[in-house]
Every structure is written in structure tokens, then in C-alpha cells.
Amino acid sequence: MAFHGVEIIARGITARGARGCAFAGVSVDVAAGQLGVVAGPSGSGRTSLLLALAGRMRLVAGSVAVGGYRLPADGARVRQLVAVARAEPAVGLDDELRVGDIVTERTMIGGPRIGRAAIRDALTMLDVDAPTTATVAELPPHEQTLLAVALAAAEQPAAIVVDDVERGCGDTDVERLWDALRILTGLGCTVIATTTIPPPSLDDSVAVIDLPHPTERDQIPLPEE
């Protein structure tokens, strides 16, 4: 399985959510095939930033270019290039569905790019242990995340974004998840993931985007729409 990654560049981007400012004045530089890590506390706008970079959330200021395609003008193309593995509540796996049913659903709605063979290859590549008869809720938290990432990887996108990598996981499982993301970047896929605190194992090859605490962010003046 090979990927053709794209660079993701953002300059001074700001977005509003239902409760006001989601994030403000954020710049991002992630090269093609690089791992980017968005780090920040709860409420700092990590999820919204991922959705914005993937062309799924409208900006009120700033600019984003994904592989040379600019938002919002080239939004449809950006959404083709960037797969969202998880960014709840907007994108996520249904806890009540069985793994086998999710795979079947993806092959039905995913078009010619996503067949059972592609999903099988992605699950094997990331060493996902998810029995087809198990529901998502029955899987350990790290396997839920690996499953979501593998399903996104099966599309062979140029980039994958995944929210809340360490959710519910112990240190060993978290390291396994970061290792899986590095497998993808090693194959050429651009990956941006969010976390509260970047793990010490990440090296200088990783692009880290730090988001401020919500109380600091809310002091930043918002532009008029």
C-alpha cells in the first residue's frame, strides 16, 4: 500500500463554533508525508482545527492550502485528498455496529477506491485486532482508534487526520498508536493527529502545533465576518 502525500499549509486561520471562537490565528506547516501533532488542552479547538484543515469547517480568517489546493475555493478537491479517521462528534465509528458491518458499509459507500482487499491490507498493515463479530464498543480504546485509522487508510488518501489519539489508552497502547501513524507517514501519507501532550518519543521530524488554553485564546480579537 503506497500513498502520495500532500503538504498542508495554513496561515493565521480562525474559525467559529456553536459556542464562539473555536480557534484563532493558527498557522500550520506540515510537509508531504510528515507527521503533524496538534497539542492543546480540552476546549482549545483541536477537533475544529482538524476539520478545518480537512475542508470540513468554514474559516472566518486566514488561508489553507492542501497540496496546492486552496480553501474554500477548492474545498471539494481538498475533501477528496484528506480522509478524516475520527473527529467526534462530526466523524466517528458507531459504538453499536459490529466491525464486519462497518467494513461492509465502507465497501458499499466508498466507491471503487475502497474494496474489501484494501481494507484487509490496511488492517494488516496497522496490526489491527478487531474481530468482525465484535461491536466497536467491545474493542479496547486503542483498537477503536486503529480501526478508524485503518478504514481511512484503506481509501489511500493523500492525508489522514485523527483526533484524540490517546483517548482511554495507557502509555503502552498510546505508543503503539503513534507507531501506527509513523507507519503511514513512512509510506508517504501525510498525517495530522491531536493530543493533549505530545509523547516524549516524538522526534524533531514531527511538526508540532501548540494550541493555547481557551482562556488565552478567547482574548484574541475575532475578525468581522
LINJO-V959723 format. One record per residue. N is the residue number from 1. NEAR is the number of other ideal C-beta (glycine too) atoms within 8 Angstrom. Layout:
N|NEAR ; N|NEAR
//
This chain:
1|9 ; 2|6 ; 3|12 ; 4|6 ; 5|13 ; 6|12 ; 7|12 ; 8|16 ; 9|10 ; 10|14 ; 11|7 ; 12|10 ; 13|17 ; 14|15 ; 15|15 ; 16|8 ; 17|9 ; 18|2 ; 19|3 ; 20|6 ; 21|13 ; 22|10 ; 23|15 ; 24|8 ; 25|10 ; 26|14 ; 27|9 ; 28|15 ; 29|7 ; 30|12 ; 31|8 ; 32|10 ; 33|9 ; 34|13 ; 35|14 ; 36|15 ; 37|14 ; 38|13 ; 39|13 ; 40|12 ; 41|8 ; 42|4 ; 43|5 ; 44|12 ; 45|16 ; 46|13 ; 47|12 ; 48|12 ; 49|18 ; 50|16 ; 51|12 ; 52|17 ; 53|14 ; 54|14 ; 55|13 ; 56|10 ; 57|8 ; 58|6 ; 59|12 ; 60|9 ; 61|9 ; 62|12 ; 63|9 ; 64|16 ; 65|12 ; 66|18 ; 67|10 ; 68|6 ; 69|10 ; 70|9 ; 71|14 ; 72|8 ; 73|5 ; 74|10 ; 75|9 ; 76|7 ; 77|8 ; 78|14 ; 79|10 ; 80|7 ; 81|12 ; 82|16 ; 83|11 ; 84|15 ; 85|13 ; 86|13 ; 87|15 ; 88|9 ; 89|3 ; 90|9 ; 91|8 ; 92|9 ; 93|11 ; 94|7 ; 95|7 ; 96|6 ; 97|11 ; 98|9 ; 99|15 ; 100|8 ; 101|8 ; 102|14 ; 103|12 ; 104|8 ; 105|9 ; 106|12 ; 107|11 ; 108|6 ; 109|6 ; 110|9 ; 111|5 ; 112|4 ; 113|7 ; 114|11 ; 115|7 ; 116|7 ; 117|6 ; 118|13 ; 119|15 ; 120|8 ; 121|10 ; 122|14 ; 123|11 ; 124|8 ; 125|10 ; 126|13 ; 127|7 ; 128|11 ; 129|5 ; 130|11 ; 131|6 ; 132|8 ; 133|6 ; 134|10 ; 135|10 ; 136|14 ; 137|6 ; 138|5 ; 139|12 ; 140|6 ; 141|10 ; 142|12 ; 143|11 ; 144|11 ; 145|15 ; 146|15 ; 147|16 ; 148|13 ; 149|16 ; 150|14 ; 151|15 ; 152|13 ; 153|16 ; 154|13 ; 155|11 ; 156|9 ; 157|13 ; 158|13 ; 159|16 ; 160|16 ; 161|15 ; 162|19 ; 163|12 ; 164|11 ; 165|13 ; 166|9 ; 167|7 ; 168|5 ; 169|11 ; 170|5 ; 171|6 ; 172|6 ; 173|11 ; 174|13 ; 175|10 ; 176|10 ; 177|14 ; 178|12 ; 179|8 ; 180|12 ; 181|14 ; 182|9 ; 183|10 ; 184|14 ; 185|14 ; 186|6 ; 187|9 ; 188|10 ; 189|14 ; 190|17 ; 191|14 ; 192|17 ; 193|13 ; 194|15 ; 195|12 ; 196|7 ; 197|5 ; 198|9 ; 199|9 ; 200|4 ; 201|6 ; 202|10 ; 203|5 ; 204|3 ; 205|5 ; 206|11 ; 207|11 ; 208|9 ; 209|11 ; 210|6 ; 211|14 ; 212|8 ; 213|8 ; 214|10 ; 215|6 ; 216|8 ; 217|14 ; 218|8 ; 219|5 ; 220|9 ; 221|3 ; 222|10 ; 223|7 ; 224|3 ; 225|3
//
